[in-house]
């Protein structure tokens, strides 16, 4: 298992292999926008090639909230290598800073806080599509980020703005409020919760993560949550 020290020590060799640093062939910015659901501003990490040619694709990458701070702090040590690698192919990448998990200052930011932030970002970026010279906007997420990517696509379809999204990629989708269902419903609708519990992670851990992101019981059956 790699530790943060291992990643830090490996980064110089990664740079030697041609992975660009922010100050070299990538422009790395941190803009912000206002969410209609909260008075504070949200922000993202933006990566785009300096001097790109043609019409780039855009990838909105939603990182799991519990790792977002680590990703931002450790960016110079290569934890954003995936985004920077995509950028080298004339793709702009944006990591959305959404607010959903509990923090010590303001407590929970329950559903639909994170969904609102992501959808607001999509609307904002789409409105600047010509200015940014974008051809396609693709949502990408892993962990809870994959929940948000899929939730945004479902909302887009329901709210008639699906034309603003050109694709969705979700991986490592494991957080679900389905763990709170009865055993009978789990066996009928999602037996993998019972069959696979304990292999990669436990149902108890998934329940804890789901509670952090969707603490209100009335939201447990909401498809968007």
C-alpha positions as CSV (number, residue, x, y, z in Angstrom):
1,X,0.0,0.0,0.0
2,X,1.3,3.4,-0.9
3,X,1.5,6.1,1.8
4,X,1.5,9.8,1.2
5,X,5.2,9.8,1.7
6,X,5.6,7.2,-1.1
7,X,3.5,9.3,-3.4
8,X,5.6,12.4,-2.6
9,X,8.8,10.6,-3.2
10,X,7.6,9.1,-6.4
11,X,6.5,12.4,-7.8
12,X,10.0,13.6,-9.0
13,X,10.4,10.5,-11.1
14,X,6.9,11.0,-12.5
15,X,7.9,14.5,-13.6
16,X,11.0,13.1,-15.2
17,X,8.7,10.8,-17.3
18,X,7.1,13.9,-18.8
19,X,4.1,14.5,-16.6
20,X,3.8,18.3,-16.7
21,X,3.8,20.5,-13.6
22,X,1.2,23.3,-13.3
23,X,3.8,25.9,-14.0
24,X,4.9,24.3,-17.2
25,X,2.4,23.2,-19.9
26,X,-0.8,23.5,-17.9
27,X,-2.8,26.4,-16.7
28,X,-4.0,25.8,-13.2
29,X,-6.7,28.1,-11.9
30,X,-9.2,28.2,-9.0
31,X,-12.3,30.2,-10.0
32,X,-15.5,30.4,-7.9
33,X,-19.2,30.8,-8.5
34,X,-22.2,31.4,-6.3
35,X,-24.7,28.6,-5.5
36,X,-28.3,29.6,-5.5
37,X,-29.0,27.4,-2.6
38,X,-26.4,29.0,-0.2
39,X,-24.9,32.4,0.3
40,X,-21.3,31.2,0.2
41,X,-19.3,30.6,-2.9
42,X,-18.2,27.2,-4.3
43,X,-15.1,26.7,-6.2
44,X,-13.2,24.2,-8.3
45,X,-9.7,23.3,-9.4
46,X,-9.4,23.9,-13.2
47,X,-6.8,22.3,-15.5
48,X,-6.4,23.3,-19.1
49,X,-3.6,23.1,-21.6
50,X,-1.8,26.4,-22.3
51,X,-2.1,26.9,-26.1
52,X,-4.5,24.0,-26.8
53,X,-5.7,23.6,-30.4
54,X,-9.1,22.6,-31.7
55,X,-12.3,22.1,-29.7
56,X,-11.5,20.5,-26.3
57,X,-13.8,18.3,-24.3
58,X,-14.5,19.2,-20.7
59,X,-14.6,16.7,-17.9
60,X,-16.3,17.6,-14.6
61,X,-14.6,15.4,-12.1
62,X,-16.3,15.0,-8.7
63,X,-14.0,13.6,-6.1
64,X,-15.3,11.9,-3.0
65,X,-15.9,14.7,-0.5
66,X,-13.9,13.1,2.3
67,X,-10.8,13.1,0.0
68,X,-11.3,16.5,-1.7
69,X,-9.2,18.5,0.8
70,X,-6.4,15.9,0.5
71,X,-6.6,16.1,-3.3
72,X,-6.3,19.8,-3.2
73,X,-3.5,19.9,-0.7
74,X,-1.6,17.1,-2.3
75,X,-2.1,18.3,-5.9
76,X,1.6,19.1,-6.3
77,X,2.5,15.6,-5.4
78,X,0.7,14.0,-8.3
79,X,-2.6,12.9,-6.8
80,X,-4.2,14.9,-9.6
81,X,-2.3,13.0,-12.2
82,X,-5.4,11.7,-13.9
83,X,-6.7,15.2,-14.5
84,X,-3.3,16.5,-15.7
85,X,-2.9,13.5,-18.0
86,X,-6.3,14.2,-19.7
87,X,-5.3,17.8,-20.0
88,X,-2.3,16.9,-22.1
89,X,-4.7,15.6,-24.7
90,X,-6.4,19.1,-25.1
91,X,-9.1,18.3,-22.5
92,X,-10.0,20.8,-19.8
93,X,-10.6,19.2,-16.4
94,X,-12.5,20.8,-13.5
95,X,-12.7,19.4,-10.0
96,X,-15.8,20.7,-8.3
97,X,-15.5,21.7,-4.6
98,X,-19.0,20.6,-3.4
99,X,-20.2,20.8,0.1
100,X,-21.9,17.8,1.5
101,X,-20.0,15.9,4.3
102,X,-20.2,17.2,7.8
103,X,-17.6,19.7,8.9
104,X,-16.8,21.2,12.3
105,X,-17.9,24.7,11.5
106,X,-21.4,24.3,10.2
107,X,-22.4,20.7,10.7
108,X,-24.1,18.7,8.0
109,X,-24.7,20.0,4.5
110,X,-27.5,17.5,3.7
111,X,-29.1,16.6,0.4
112,X,-29.6,18.3,-1.9
113,X,-26.6,20.6,-1.1
114,X,-24.0,18.7,-3.1
115,X,-26.4,18.0,-6.0
116,X,-27.2,21.8,-6.2
117,X,-23.5,22.7,-6.3
118,X,-22.7,20.3,-9.1
119,X,-25.8,21.2,-11.1
120,X,-25.0,24.9,-10.6
121,X,-21.5,24.3,-11.9
122,X,-22.8,22.6,-15.0
123,X,-25.2,25.4,-15.8
124,X,-22.4,28.0,-15.2
125,X,-19.8,26.2,-17.3
126,X,-22.4,25.5,-20.1
127,X,-23.2,29.2,-20.2
128,X,-19.5,29.9,-20.9
129,X,-19.2,27.1,-23.4
130,X,-18.4,29.3,-26.3
131,X,-16.0,31.4,-24.3
132,X,-14.1,28.3,-23.2
133,X,-14.2,26.8,-26.7
134,X,-15.8,23.6,-25.6
135,X,-17.1,20.8,-27.7
136,X,-18.4,18.3,-25.1
137,X,-19.0,18.3,-21.4
138,X,-18.6,14.9,-19.7
139,X,-19.3,14.3,-16.0
140,X,-16.9,11.9,-14.2
141,X,-16.9,10.7,-10.7
142,X,-15.8,8.0,-8.3
143,X,-17.1,7.0,-4.9
144,X,-19.8,9.5,-3.9
145,X,-18.7,11.6,-6.9
146,X,-20.2,8.9,-9.1
147,X,-23.4,9.2,-7.3
148,X,-23.3,13.0,-8.0
149,X,-22.5,12.5,-11.7
150,X,-25.5,10.1,-12.1
151,X,-27.8,12.3,-9.9
152,X,-26.9,15.3,-12.1
153,X,-27.8,13.4,-15.2
154,X,-31.1,12.3,-13.8
155,X,-31.9,15.8,-12.7
156,X,-31.0,17.1,-16.1
157,X,-33.4,14.7,-17.7
158,X,-36.2,15.6,-15.3
159,X,-35.6,19.3,-15.5
160,X,-35.2,19.4,-19.3
161,X,-31.6,20.5,-19.5
162,X,-30.0,17.2,-20.6
163,X,-28.6,19.0,-23.7
164,X,-26.0,20.6,-21.4
165,X,-24.4,17.2,-20.7
166,X,-22.7,15.1,-23.4
167,X,-21.7,12.1,-21.3
168,X,-21.4,10.5,-17.9
169,X,-18.7,8.2,-16.5
170,X,-19.2,6.8,-13.0
171,X,-16.9,4.3,-11.3
172,X,-16.5,2.7,-7.8
173,X,-20.2,3.3,-7.1
174,X,-20.7,1.8,-3.7
175,X,-22.4,4.4,-1.4
176,X,-26.1,3.8,-1.2
177,X,-29.0,4.3,1.1
178,X,-30.2,0.9,0.1
179,X,-28.3,-0.5,3.2
180,X,-31.1,0.9,5.3
181,X,-33.7,-1.3,3.5
182,X,-35.2,-4.4,5.1
183,X,-33.5,-7.7,4.5
184,X,-36.5,-8.7,2.4
185,X,-36.2,-5.7,0.1
186,X,-32.4,-6.1,-0.2
187,X,-32.8,-9.7,-1.3
188,X,-35.5,-8.7,-3.8
189,X,-34.0,-5.5,-5.3
190,X,-30.3,-5.4,-4.5
191,X,-29.0,-8.8,-3.2
192,X,-25.4,-7.8,-3.7
193,X,-25.7,-5.8,-0.5
194,X,-26.0,-9.1,1.4
195,X,-24.0,-11.4,-0.9
196,X,-20.9,-9.1,-1.1
197,X,-20.9,-7.6,2.4
198,X,-17.4,-8.0,3.8
199,X,-15.5,-8.6,0.6
200,X,-14.3,-5.1,-0.3
201,X,-16.1,-3.3,2.5
202,X,-18.9,-3.9,5.0
203,X,-22.5,-2.9,4.8
204,X,-22.0,-1.1,8.2
205,X,-19.3,1.1,6.6
206,X,-21.5,1.9,3.6
207,X,-24.4,2.8,6.0
208,X,-22.1,5.2,7.9
209,X,-21.0,6.9,4.7
210,X,-24.5,7.1,3.4
211,X,-25.6,8.7,6.6
212,X,-22.9,11.4,6.3
213,X,-24.1,12.3,2.9
214,X,-27.8,11.8,3.4
215,X,-28.5,12.2,7.2
216,X,-32.3,12.7,6.9
217,X,-34.3,9.5,6.9
218,X,-37.0,11.0,4.6
219,X,-34.3,11.2,1.9
220,X,-33.3,7.6,2.0
221,X,-35.7,6.6,-0.7
222,X,-35.0,9.5,-3.0
223,X,-33.3,8.4,-6.2
224,X,-31.4,11.7,-6.4
225,X,-30.0,11.3,-2.9
